[in-house]
């Protein structure tokens, strides 16, 4: 595997992680608000 390919796949993984975290936050935030009430 070339360095460029490795860098690209690493960046793609980071992008995916950010999207997952964002989606999780959207799901978890309302649940946390419900629990606090």
N, C-alpha and C positions, 0 to 999 in steps of 0.2 A: 504494500500500500504506500502510495506517495505521500509526501508531507502535505501537499495541497489538498488531496482527497481527505486526509485525516482531519485537517483544519476545517474543511467544509462540513464533514459529518459531525464534528464537535460543535460547530456553530449551529447546525440543524438541531442537535440534541438540546442545546441551550434554548433555542427558540421554542421547541416543544415543551420544555420544562416551564418556561415563562407562561405559555398558553395554558398549560395544565394548572399552574398555580393561580392564574387569573380566573379560570373557570371554577376551581375549588373555592376561591374566595367568594365568588358570586353565589355559590351554593351554601357555603358555611355561614356567611355573614347574616342572612335572614334567620338561620337556625339559632345563632348566638343571641340575636335580638329577642327571639321568642323565649329563650331560656331565661334571659335577664328579667323579663316582665313578670 
